[in-house]
Amino acid sequence: MLNYSIRVHSLLIPIEDGTILLPNANVAEVVHYTQPTPVKGAPAWLLGFIQWRELKIPLVSYETMIGKAASPETSGVKWVLVLNALGGKSDLPFFSIVVRGKPKLIQVDESIVTPMSKSPERGILSYVHVHGDPAIIPDPDLIESMLRSLKGK
């Protein structure tokens, strides 16, 4: 019998109040923070829109969306993580989130990532430990869904 484990190229990404873990395939690019164009009447988690590769894409405060921290506008934002929208719909091919530092590329497998017993909350697929340090696995489908729901308003 073969004994092997699947390794996934992933990124550990610092946010205001911790770290998120995403597969590298979710990430299109990491760019310097630029001031977004605000959207009148938008929820606090939608900071506005930024220009990226001749596209206008939404910029989200993930921490604010999940109720973990105040808006990053006041806390020294440095980077924007541009994510591939995986919902397969052309109306939202990309969106972005504010992050606090450059992501660290790692290969994860079951020996490195262990689930926590903490129940997931809105916007969070799972709480995990990566090399013993806590991290959040976000729910990109929910973020996409929340962004799409704003288009109808």
C-alpha positions in Angstrom: 0.0 0.0 0.0 1.2 3.5 -0.9 1.7 5.9 1.9 1.6 9.5 0.8 -0.1 12.8 1.6 -1.4 15.5 -0.6 0.5 18.8 -0.3 -1.2 22.0 -1.3 0.8 25.2 -2.1 -0.8 27.8 0.2 -0.3 31.2 1.6 -0.2 32.3 5.2 -1.4 35.9 5.2 -1.3 38.3 8.1 -4.4 40.2 8.8 -5.3 42.7 11.6 -6.1 40.2 14.3 -4.4 37.0 13.1 -3.5 35.0 10.0 -5.6 33.5 7.2 -4.6 30.5 5.1 -5.6 30.2 1.5 -4.5 27.9 -1.4 -2.1 29.7 -3.7 -4.5 29.1 -6.6 -7.0 31.5 -5.0 -4.5 34.4 -5.2 -4.0 36.3 -8.4 -1.6 38.9 -7.1 -0.4 40.8 -4.0 -0.1 44.6 -4.6 0.6 47.7 -2.6 -2.4 49.3 -0.9 -4.0 52.1 -2.8 -6.8 54.2 -1.5 -10.1 52.8 -2.8 -12.9 54.8 -4.4 -15.6 54.6 -1.8 -19.2 53.4 -2.5 -22.0 55.6 -1.1 -24.2 53.6 1.3 -21.9 50.5 1.2 -21.6 48.3 4.3 -18.5 49.0 6.4 -16.7 45.9 5.1 -16.8 47.1 1.5 -14.0 49.8 1.5 -14.7 50.7 -2.2 -13.1 49.8 -5.5 -9.5 49.8 -6.7 -8.0 49.7 -10.2 -6.1 46.5 -10.9 -5.0 45.5 -14.4 -7.4 47.9 -16.1 -10.3 46.4 -14.0 -12.3 48.0 -11.2 -12.5 45.4 -8.4 -14.1 45.6 -4.9 -11.8 46.0 -1.9 -13.0 44.2 1.2 -12.0 44.4 4.8 -12.3 40.7 5.7 -11.9 41.4 9.4 -14.8 43.9 9.4 -16.9 41.4 7.4 -16.5 38.7 10.0 -16.8 41.1 12.9 -13.2 40.7 14.2 -11.7 44.2 13.9 -12.4 47.8 13.0 -11.9 49.1 9.5 -8.3 48.8 8.3 -8.3 52.4 7.1 -7.0 53.5 10.5 -4.4 50.8 11.1 -1.6 51.2 8.7 -2.7 49.1 5.7 0.2 48.0 3.5 -1.0 45.3 1.0 -4.0 44.2 -1.0 -4.5 40.5 -1.9 -6.3 40.2 -5.2 -8.3 36.9 -5.3 -9.6 34.9 -8.2 -13.4 34.7 -7.7 -14.1 31.0 -8.0 -17.8 31.2 -8.4 -17.4 30.9 -12.2 -19.4 34.0 -13.0 -17.9 36.7 -15.3 -19.6 39.6 -13.5 -17.1 39.2 -10.6 -13.9 37.6 -11.8 -11.7 39.1 -9.0 -12.1 40.8 -5.7 -9.5 42.0 -3.2 -9.0 42.0 0.6 -6.7 44.2 2.7 -3.8 42.4 4.4 -1.2 43.5 6.9 1.9 42.0 5.4 3.3 40.0 2.6 2.0 36.4 2.4 4.3 33.5 3.2 4.3 30.6 0.8 4.1 27.2 2.4 3.2 23.7 1.4 0.5 22.3 3.7 -0.6 18.8 4.4 -2.3 17.0 7.3 1.0 16.9 9.2 1.2 20.7 9.2 -2.5 21.8 9.5 -4.7 20.6 12.3 -8.3 21.7 12.8 -9.3 23.4 16.0 -12.4 22.4 17.9 -13.8 25.9 17.6 -17.0 26.0 15.4 -16.8 28.1 12.2 -18.6 31.4 12.1 -20.0 33.5 9.2 -17.3 34.0 6.6 -15.0 31.3 8.1 -14.7 27.8 6.8 -12.5 26.6 9.5 -10.2 27.5 12.4 -6.9 25.6 12.2 -3.4 25.4 13.6 -0.5 25.7 11.1 2.7 24.5 12.6 1.0 25.1 16.0 0.0 28.7 15.3 -3.7 29.6 14.9 -5.1 30.6 11.5 -8.4 31.1 9.8 -9.5 29.5 6.5 -11.9 32.1 5.0 -15.0 31.3 3.0 -14.4 33.0 -0.4 -17.8 31.8 -1.7 -19.6 33.8 1.0 -17.5 36.9 0.2 -18.4 36.5 -3.5 -22.0 36.0 -2.6 -22.1 39.1 -0.3 -20.5 41.2 -3.0 -23.0 39.9 -5.7 -25.9 40.7 -3.3 -24.8 44.4 -3.3 -25.1 44.6 -7.0 -28.8 44.1 -6.7 -29.2 47.1 -4.4 
